[in-house]
Amino acid sequence: MTLERSALKGMFPAFPTPFDALGAIDVERLRTLVETLIANGATGLVPVGGTGEYTALSPAERTQVVRATVDAARGRVPVVAGVVSPGYAEALDAGRSFVDVGADGLLLVTPFYVTPTDAGVRAYFARYREAVGVPLLLYDIPSRTRYATPPAMVAAMARDDGSIIGMKACNTDLTVFARTVEVSGDHLAILSGDDLLYVQHVLLGATGGILASASLLPKPWTHIHTSAASGDAAAALREHGKLTALLDALFSEVNPGPAKKAFELLGQSLGSVRLPLVEPAAATVERLRAALSALPQAWVPG
């Protein structure tokens, strides 16, 4: 499908990559997960980003995950593959491979390790968009890259360069988020990338979200989005509040370690994480267990 800005709304779960007992990609489990997410309201899918352990996968494995996601989605929702490479050549190789197996768009992180200038990032996205040939979403996550994309430049990238049609916004500064919506909202779709600030982001103008915890509990997140998008802040905050303990536990260690453990506790194992990530600490597991047990049963996918 041709990915349009208007399609970037609702919940786009960023999901962990399932591994089997030998540590290989578990394609059957991935297909089951995709079916569950779509059945519970996902409006798009985001494989192999940070939650999908992009940096721990080989290039061939990354492409395998995207291909399996596209095959399982069967055109019902767009697939936006996460590209979390530090520099241009590797990112372009990955993006082209993802497009070749059917990705509708790419979520491209700003370059990292080498801390870029604003001009460098803008040129990077413009050249990448021209070379890869599919719509791009800017992935702005200063906590991981040491670079925060200025709101005015986000607007220029969408309005003047045509290099992006959307963004995943992970800057936790709500003033920056509000300013980005103010200057860019008419030119691109802004998706929240912060599970804890999601309601606030939607009330400020986000059209949806790319959230890790939405892969674990797609049903309540669909309800939260619907409430927030309709302006019912009280209902959205009330439902979101029921997730607070779980979100605190999920992000108390590096994602997706706790998320994969939570899937396991729900009887839906996705396998373990790859090094340098390790299994969550016992205290984290107990926090996850307690938080999951306190959730309404109807929220947990069957």
Phi, psi and omega in degrees: 000155175274119184281120179253154178303324182296341180277350184272073179211157183084202189259122176248088183298135170264112191249151177293152175278121180285136174242146176275186185296337179265000178089006178272164178298128180264090186295321180295319178293324177297317179298319178298318179297317179300316179299318180296316182296314180295319180297336183254022168105002179298135179258358176191170182226141181233092177275161169056018172283209180298318178295331179277010179059043180313312186288346179265351181266150172285161176305319180294322180293321178301314180294323178299318180295316180295316179301314181295323178294315179299315180298318182289325181291328177053038176075005183286326177220156179290148175250118179246105186277135180279131177245108186242045177270150185283339185216173194297309187299312179294318180298321181291318177301314181296313182298318178296321177297319180293320178295320181300331181260010169112004178300138182276336180197174182230141174258105189254119179285151174294147182303147179223179192073296168279115182283116188273168170273167176301316181298323180294318179294317181297316179292324179301311182291322180296315180292320181296315180299318180295322184283325189269332171081011175230162180300146180243147166247133175285129176255104183255107183221078186303330182296337180256332188254346185068019180223130177246123183285121182297141180307317181296327180285325174303314180298318181294323179297322180279312188283314188265318184272332186065025184274340181224148174247355181194179176208153167259113186262115181242008176287121185279000176281108184293334176294317178296318179298312181299320179293322178297317177297317183300316186266345186241344190300336179276353187242344179203163177269127181255117180255133178290139174245016184239111183299323184284330182256013189302312183299315179299320179297317180293318179297334178274349176132002176296142181268352181172200183209152170245095191238140179290316185290343177291341176285332180277318184229071184295327185295307180296327179292325175296319178295317180299316180297315182301316180295313183294318182293333179274359179090005179274077184298321183298314179294318180298314181292325179296314180292319179297324180300330179290344180263354190302314182297320179294316180297320177301319180289318182299325185253017175281342172228171187294128175296139010254024181306304178297326180296316179295323177294322178296318175303316180298317180296335177272004180079023183232054189304137173250013182085185182265179178268166178258151176302144014275001174288150178228172180299144179301153178296156182303321181296323178294319179299319179293323176296318178298315181300315181295317182293319179294320182293338181273352181282151172302135183300328182294342181281341187270122179302142180278000000 
